[in-house]
């Protein structure tokens, strides 16, 4: 496995949620650093999209691909 951390999160089914959490932490830092409200809103939409994917989708390895 080339990327054990990513593979682990995919295997336990929380990859999109983990990304959403990281994105939200970036948004919080951006808010503190004075980013525009448009930037913050874009990051929130990305977070919400990732949470939607977490609730509704799973990732699986493509057939025939090796690490």
ABEGO torsion letter per residue (X at the ends): XABAAAAAAAAAGAAAAAAAAAAAAAAAAAAAAGBBAAAAAAAAAAAAAAAAAAAABBBBBBBGBBX
